[in-house]
Amino acid sequence: MADNIETFVRAVLKSGLLNREQFEAALRATPREARGDARQLADQLVKLGTLTRFQARKLLNGAIVGLVLGPYQVHAPIGRGGMGTVYLAVDSRNQQHVALKVLPPKKAREEERLLARFRREMELSRRVRHPNIALTHDVGISQGVNYIAMEYIPGRSLHRVVMQDGPLTVARAARLFSEVCSGLDHAHHQGMIHRDLKPSNIMVTPNNHAKVLDLGLALMEGEVAEDVAIIGGAGYVVGSMDYIAPEQTEDSRGVDARADIYALGCSLFYALTGRAPFPGGNFKEKMRRHRREEPEPLAHLNPAVPQPFADLVHKMMAKKPEQRFASAYDAREALLSWAMEDVDLPMDQQGDKNFRESITALETGDATAEIGDVAVIESSGSAVLPPLPPESLQTRREYLWIALGLAGFWLIVLLALALVALLG
């Protein structure tokens, strides 16, 4: 803890957030009575806008490493995803706000495959540029910390929107998911399959536009890797079990764009009902249900959904890939005819009113989370697991266990009868 003013001043200057001239200018604007107390000085620097509340708290605790990464100054925590923590940061070269996704060095040291996946995401994220996919500005390594600098997107995840506001109307869902399809269609044309599309990976902006996030589990068509634990393959299932395509549970590396169409349908089901298609159960049970069962009819869960639209969602979620929409473009065309009644606002822009309000809320909020331990965003729920056996083999095994159980039961009965006869 920086209990005295000298320790706090040294922390400020060593952090790289302010140079000596900037600090002295802020000090001159600070009332004399606040200059001799670390906490009062920190509060004053926050009021002046020289430091954010999160930065001040870190510096008062003596933490100076990680507040500046390359050209980026870390301003406040936003949340945590599957492989990294996300912070609001400012690019010192142009003063633009970005979302900085970082992989904590401790995680990188403890889990080499996690580092490999993060670096893979760094590479893949630069291959797509589309208005409905979170834009990647820069990637790099600073002080041993791997980072991805992405556009900052104000708003809430689709998961949070539904949790807080309830299921979407058909028109609003159709418009948002038509934009998701547009982004996916672009990614698919680059040969990229998302493989982890779900409500928590879809951001809804204040102007009601959709942005696809998180390429941490994405796959390039035809990609081969020696370590299947990184991109999946024989022996591993990659994805989020509530939204995973049946074929992805058998061969996560042998899927095509239609696996994303299935996940899109599951996410749309959630948006309209407030629950995943197959709630409850463990990972293996969820995978079995994706393979074998049909979800409860949409009309039972939300009578406001017209049957033709329910049929559209059902087509996305067909068990066999060839029975789904052939492409994200085709799914988009089908959705657009239902989106006409929804209000179509301009695309959100950096610097507009909602953007500024979101930035202010983060920078002036009570930042109580530590770097590397932020849980504001939903847990990813993604997994890399051993797969279930193929359906036919799985079924045969279950029948075998039933038969063995029955045989054992009757064997015990016969032995009991024989024992009774012997004793009699």
TIKERO-253781 format. One line per 3 residues: number of its first residue (from 1); their letters; for each residue z, y, x of C-alpha. Coordinates in Angstrom, 3 decimals. Example, Ala and Ser with C-alpha at 12.3 -4.5 7.8 and 13.67 -1.06 7.14 Angstrom:
BEGIN
1> AS> 7.800 -4.500 12.300  7.140 -1.060 13.670
END
This chain:
BEGIN
1> MAD> 0.000 0.000 0.000  -0.954 3.429 1.338  2.451 5.045 0.732
4> NIE> 1.879 8.084 2.927  -0.801 10.706 3.054  -1.939 9.857 6.608
7> TFV> -2.662 6.236 5.699  -4.578 7.282 2.593  -6.677 9.868 4.456
10> RAV> -7.568 7.311 7.147  -8.567 4.816 4.452  -10.824 7.384 2.769
13> LKS> -12.613 8.255 6.003  -12.905 4.665 7.244  -14.302 3.442 3.934
16> GLL> -17.487 5.435 4.410  -17.273 6.940 0.927  -16.763 10.454 2.300
19> NRE> -17.437 11.989 5.661  -14.967 14.470 7.142  -16.818 17.551 5.861
22> QFE> -16.944 16.191 2.315  -13.278 15.255 2.412  -12.226 18.650 3.749
25> AAL> -14.238 20.409 1.044  -12.470 18.311 -1.611  -9.130 19.009 0.022
28> RAT> -9.729 22.781 -0.183  -10.308 22.394 -3.938  -7.010 20.522 -4.307
31> PRE> -3.797 22.401 -5.211  -1.544 22.760 -2.190  1.340 20.887 -3.835
34> ARG> -0.856 17.773 -4.268  -2.065 17.616 -0.666  1.068 16.005 0.764
37> DAR> 1.299 13.046 -1.642  -1.216 10.185 -1.513  -1.167 9.417 -5.231
40> QLA> -1.410 13.046 -6.309  -4.254 13.610 -3.877  -6.050 10.488 -5.131
43> DQL> -5.684 11.669 -8.743  -7.064 15.063 -7.792  -10.071 13.538 -6.015
46> VKL> -10.785 11.534 -9.176  -10.569 14.694 -11.314  -12.980 16.457 -8.966
49> GTL> -15.414 13.553 -9.230  -15.197 12.942 -5.494  -13.843 9.415 -6.028
52> TRF> -13.953 7.110 -9.019  -10.716 5.714 -10.391  -11.616 2.265 -9.051
55> QAR> -12.271 3.642 -5.550  -9.024 5.590 -5.551  -7.032 2.543 -6.551
58> KLL> -8.630 0.409 -3.848  -7.966 3.035 -1.189  -4.339 3.490 -2.263
61> NGA> -3.948 -0.256 -1.793  -5.372 0.019 1.724  -8.680 -1.745 0.904
64> IVG> -11.566 -0.099 2.724  -14.070 -2.931 3.220  -16.738 -3.474 0.588
67> LVL> -16.705 -0.042 -1.006  -19.940 0.789 0.822  -22.648 -1.876 1.144
70> GPY> -25.759 -0.703 2.967  -26.912 2.473 1.205  -24.836 1.713 -1.905
73> QVH> -21.429 3.130 -2.797  -19.490 0.854 -5.136  -18.113 2.918 -8.025
76> API> -16.634 0.486 -10.555  -16.648 -3.158 -11.652  -18.985 -4.126 -14.477
79> GRG> -18.440 -7.868 -14.737  -18.867 -11.299 -13.246  -21.761 -13.711 -13.678
82> GMG> -22.290 -17.293 -12.617  -22.766 -16.646 -8.910  -21.608 -13.138 -8.181
85> TVY> -19.626 -10.096 -9.213  -21.499 -7.080 -10.568  -20.562 -3.479 -9.818
88> LAV> -21.793 -0.070 -10.784  -23.012 1.560 -7.572  -24.903 4.650 -6.452
91> DSR> -27.809 4.601 -4.022  -26.955 7.315 -1.484  -30.654 7.820 -0.727
94> NQQ> -31.603 9.074 -4.197  -28.291 9.212 -6.146  -29.577 6.676 -8.669
97> HVA> -27.099 4.360 -10.383  -27.687 0.628 -9.938  -25.985 -2.619 -10.855
100> LKV> -25.005 -4.259 -7.578  -24.582 -8.020 -7.740  -22.655 -9.351 -4.766
103> LPP> -21.634 -12.768 -3.554  -18.086 -12.566 -2.167  -17.987 -13.733 1.492
106> KKA> -15.195 -16.192 0.691  -17.409 -17.953 -1.868  -20.317 -17.942 0.545
109> REE> -18.184 -19.592 3.238  -16.638 -22.170 0.916  -19.806 -23.148 -0.949
112> ERL> -22.946 -23.200 1.160  -25.060 -24.254 -1.816  -23.822 -21.252 -3.799
115> LAR> -25.005 -19.013 -0.961  -28.356 -20.820 -0.926  -28.761 -20.287 -4.662
118> FRR> -27.807 -16.623 -4.390  -30.336 -16.033 -1.613  -32.895 -17.862 -3.699
121> EME> -32.193 -15.518 -6.583  -32.595 -12.596 -4.176  -36.077 -13.846 -3.345
124> LSR> -37.183 -14.788 -6.867  -35.904 -11.617 -8.509  -38.422 -9.532 -6.553
127> RVR> -41.380 -11.462 -7.985  -41.087 -10.182 -11.559  -41.474 -6.608 -12.793
130> HPN> -41.450 -6.152 -16.550  -39.738 -3.714 -18.976  -37.879 -6.592 -20.658
133> IAL> -36.577 -8.177 -17.439  -33.824 -6.512 -15.418  -35.623 -4.762 -12.560
136> THD> -34.644 -5.606 -8.987  -34.728 -2.605 -6.648  -33.507 -4.050 -3.389
139> VGI> -31.815 -7.019 -1.724  -29.864 -7.159 1.500  -26.804 -8.140 3.518
142> SQG> -24.084 -5.713 4.623  -20.770 -6.533 6.326  -21.549 -10.199 5.711
145> VNY> -21.923 -9.572 1.969  -25.150 -10.622 0.230  -26.207 -8.237 -2.540
148> IAM> -28.932 -7.648 -5.114  -29.438 -4.079 -6.344  -30.758 -4.110 -9.926
151> EYI> -31.346 -1.487 -12.576  -28.180 -0.580 -14.415  -28.580 -1.423 -18.105
154> PGR> -26.138 0.175 -20.573  -25.345 -1.835 -23.643  -23.866 -5.244 -24.464
157> SLH> -24.967 -8.817 -24.051  -26.380 -10.456 -27.161  -23.387 -12.792 -27.059
160> RVV> -21.013 -9.848 -27.288  -23.073 -8.042 -29.925  -22.854 -11.049 -32.252
163> MQD> -19.183 -11.715 -31.434  -18.236 -8.117 -32.221  -20.675 -7.157 -34.984
166> GPL> -21.601 -10.469 -36.595  -24.993 -12.202 -36.947  -28.159 -10.123 -36.687
169> TVA> -30.527 -9.404 -39.530  -33.790 -11.331 -39.410  -35.789 -8.171 -38.668
172> RAA> -33.551 -7.088 -35.792  -33.435 -10.597 -34.325  -37.215 -10.877 -34.574
175> RLF> -37.751 -7.587 -32.725  -35.263 -8.338 -29.943  -36.542 -11.858 -29.404
178> SEV> -40.171 -10.742 -29.442  -39.235 -8.563 -26.448  -37.486 -11.483 -24.767
181> CSG> -40.702 -13.467 -25.289  -42.682 -10.664 -23.695  -40.495 -10.769 -20.584
184> LDH> -40.593 -14.573 -20.455  -44.374 -14.594 -20.832  -44.635 -12.347 -17.770
187> AHH> -42.288 -14.589 -15.760  -44.166 -17.720 -16.852  -47.457 -16.213 -15.696
190> QGM> -45.862 -15.777 -12.256  -45.089 -19.513 -12.324  -41.373 -18.918 -12.939
193> IHR> -39.228 -20.819 -15.460  -35.881 -19.211 -16.275  -33.982 -22.445 -17.173
196> DLK> -30.827 -20.593 -18.198  -31.819 -18.389 -21.106  -28.854 -17.810 -23.443
199> PSN> -27.198 -14.981 -25.393  -25.036 -13.866 -22.450  -28.210 -13.478 -20.329
202> IMV> -29.875 -11.140 -22.833  -28.763 -7.503 -22.743  -29.150 -5.360 -25.863
205> TPN> -29.559 -1.679 -24.981  -28.254 1.241 -27.082  -31.812 1.762 -28.410
208> NHA> -31.952 -1.888 -29.498  -34.217 -3.245 -26.774  -33.801 -6.555 -24.963
211> KVL> -33.548 -7.186 -21.231  -33.462 -10.678 -19.714  -30.893 -11.151 -16.924
214> DLG> -29.943 -13.654 -14.237  -32.594 -15.655 -12.408  -29.931 -17.650 -10.568
217> LAL> -31.209 -20.979 -11.908  -34.905 -20.078 -12.134  -37.533 -22.507 -10.863
220> MEG> -41.030 -21.930 -9.525  -43.507 -24.448 -10.907  -44.230 -27.123 -8.346
223> EVA> -41.284 -26.054 -6.189  -39.845 -28.699 -3.885  -36.488 -28.500 -2.115
226> EDV> -34.713 -31.003 0.071  -31.329 -30.256 -1.495  -31.584 -31.085 -5.208
229> AII> -28.155 -29.560 -5.784  -29.788 -26.141 -5.332  -32.693 -26.316 -7.793
232> GGA> -31.978 -29.619 -9.547  -33.849 -32.876 -9.700  -32.956 -36.539 -9.681
235> GYV> -29.181 -36.797 -10.002  -28.555 -33.244 -11.225  -28.741 -31.352 -14.517
238> VGS> -29.180 -27.567 -14.257  -28.545 -25.199 -17.163  -26.122 -24.158 -19.899
241> MDY> -25.279 -27.054 -22.165  -25.269 -25.101 -25.447  -28.874 -23.978 -24.926
244> IAP> -30.491 -26.603 -22.708  -33.779 -28.319 -23.605  -33.631 -32.128 -24.051
247> EQT> -36.108 -32.759 -21.220  -34.104 -30.502 -18.908  -31.140 -32.878 -19.246
250> EDS> -33.277 -35.704 -17.840  -35.249 -33.930 -15.102  -34.308 -30.300 -14.545
253> RGV> -37.088 -29.886 -11.980  -39.830 -31.475 -14.102  -39.772 -28.898 -16.914
256> DAR> -42.331 -26.264 -17.836  -42.258 -22.985 -19.768  -41.592 -24.813 -23.034
259> ADI> -38.037 -25.535 -21.873  -37.442 -21.768 -22.074  -38.920 -21.791 -25.598
262> YAL> -36.277 -24.330 -26.635  -33.483 -22.205 -25.128  -34.998 -19.206 -26.899
265> GCS> -34.750 -21.047 -30.223  -31.123 -22.028 -29.563  -30.279 -18.409 -28.677
268> LFY> -32.030 -17.177 -31.828  -30.041 -19.731 -33.837  -26.860 -18.233 -32.354
271> ALT> -28.000 -14.669 -33.090  -28.503 -15.531 -36.772  -25.396 -17.658 -37.297
274> GRA> -22.801 -16.657 -34.716  -22.544 -20.194 -33.307  -24.473 -22.441 -30.974
277> PFP> -26.646 -25.147 -32.575  -24.291 -27.925 -31.428  -20.757 -26.511 -31.134
280> GGN> -17.831 -28.445 -29.742  -17.777 -31.487 -27.522  -18.005 -31.886 -23.764
283> FKE> -21.103 -31.472 -21.599  -22.308 -35.038 -22.079  -21.828 -34.913 -25.833
286> KMR> -23.768 -31.660 -26.031  -26.637 -33.157 -24.030  -26.756 -36.187 -26.336
289> RHR> -26.882 -33.966 -29.400  -29.723 -31.873 -27.966  -31.635 -35.132 -27.451
292> REE> -30.883 -36.858 -30.728  -29.596 -34.584 -33.471  -30.929 -31.754 -35.596
295> PEP> -28.682 -28.706 -35.963  -27.199 -27.788 -39.307  -29.894 -25.997 -41.369
298> LAH> -29.933 -22.252 -40.851  -29.872 -21.641 -44.600  -26.517 -23.432 -44.840
301> LNP> -24.981 -21.158 -42.221  -26.771 -17.935 -43.174  -28.389 -17.873 -46.636
304> AVP> -30.016 -14.516 -45.794  -32.486 -16.255 -43.444  -35.730 -17.035 -45.329
307> QPF> -36.919 -20.629 -45.011  -40.207 -19.674 -43.279  -38.217 -17.914 -40.548
310> ADL> -35.836 -20.867 -40.304  -38.927 -23.057 -39.842  -40.043 -20.791 -36.989
313> VHK> -36.688 -21.252 -35.232  -36.825 -24.992 -35.886  -40.265 -25.145 -34.245
316> MMA> -38.879 -23.508 -31.107  -36.142 -26.151 -31.042  -38.379 -29.188 -31.493
319> KKP> -37.153 -32.146 -29.438  -40.601 -32.785 -27.965  -42.118 -29.930 -25.903
322> EQR> -45.588 -30.435 -27.405  -44.190 -29.678 -30.871  -42.891 -26.246 -29.857
325> FAS> -44.875 -23.047 -29.421  -47.285 -23.573 -26.549  -46.266 -20.317 -24.838
328> AYD> -43.863 -17.407 -25.048  -46.830 -15.269 -26.084  -47.436 -17.464 -29.144
331> ARE> -43.735 -17.299 -30.046  -43.848 -13.501 -29.700  -46.806 -13.240 -32.064
334> ALL> -44.976 -15.321 -34.658  -41.841 -13.174 -34.365  -43.577 -9.805 -34.568
337> SWA> -44.644 -10.340 -38.177  -40.930 -10.478 -39.106  -39.928 -7.414 -37.063
340> MED> -41.816 -4.772 -39.036  -38.784 -3.611 -41.030  -36.615 -3.014 -37.956
343> VDL> -36.303 0.496 -36.507  -38.378 0.873 -33.351  -36.713 3.379 -31.001
346> PMD> -38.050 4.546 -27.607  -37.157 2.531 -24.509  -33.871 3.586 -22.939
349> QQG> -34.228 5.791 -19.851  -31.896 6.312 -16.896  -30.170 9.634 -17.436
352> DKN> -30.358 9.769 -21.240  -27.253 10.414 -23.362  -26.223 6.776 -23.785
355> FRE> -26.795 6.089 -20.101  -24.597 9.019 -19.032  -21.838 8.071 -21.472
358> SIT> -21.832 4.488 -20.210  -21.612 5.626 -16.583  -18.758 8.021 -17.378
361> ALE> -16.814 5.314 -19.197  -17.062 2.983 -16.194  -16.275 5.589 -13.549
364> TGD> -13.315 7.147 -15.352  -11.935 3.960 -16.860  -8.731 2.283 -15.776
367> ATA> -10.182 -0.071 -13.166  -7.531 -2.761 -12.798  -9.757 -5.565 -11.480
370> EIG> -10.022 -6.467 -7.840  -13.311 -6.927 -6.009  -14.417 -10.522 -6.509
373> DVA> -12.124 -11.031 -9.486  -13.782 -9.297 -12.419  -14.190 -11.040 -15.768
376> VIE> -15.556 -8.373 -18.094  -18.858 -10.157 -18.733  -18.900 -13.560 -20.429
379> SSG> -18.494 -16.592 -18.217  -21.863 -18.013 -17.357  -21.252 -21.519 -18.715
382> SAV> -24.043 -22.780 -16.478  -23.618 -26.073 -14.703  -25.097 -28.454 -12.158
385> LPP> -24.167 -31.931 -13.350  -25.203 -35.562 -12.967  -27.595 -36.282 -15.832
388> LPP> -27.295 -38.671 -18.712  -29.525 -41.729 -18.450  -32.865 -41.504 -20.296
391> ESL> -32.501 -41.913 -24.062  -33.675 -45.520 -24.364  -31.501 -46.685 -21.470
394> QTR> -28.523 -44.751 -22.809  -28.914 -46.371 -26.233  -29.170 -49.884 -24.756
397> REY> -26.013 -49.319 -22.732  -24.091 -48.178 -25.806  -25.182 -51.271 -27.756
400> LWI> -24.171 -53.447 -24.796  -20.673 -51.956 -24.723  -20.322 -52.484 -28.479
403> ALG> -21.420 -56.113 -28.133  -19.010 -56.710 -25.243  -16.189 -55.166 -27.252
406> LAG> -16.846 -57.391 -30.242  -17.129 -60.476 -28.021  -13.789 -59.641 -26.427
409> FWL> -12.172 -59.182 -29.838  -13.319 -62.578 -31.127  -12.342 -64.246 -27.847
412> IVL> -8.788 -62.957 -28.295  -8.765 -64.184 -31.914  -9.931 -67.675 -30.888
415> LAL> -7.367 -67.882 -28.097  -4.620 -66.859 -30.520  -5.672 -69.518 -33.032
418> ALV> -5.819 -72.144 -30.318  -2.347 -71.167 -29.142  -0.960 -71.409 -32.704
421> ALL> -2.538 -74.856 -33.149  -1.150 -76.021 -29.812  2.373 -74.839 -30.602
424> G> 2.177 -76.348 -34.074
END
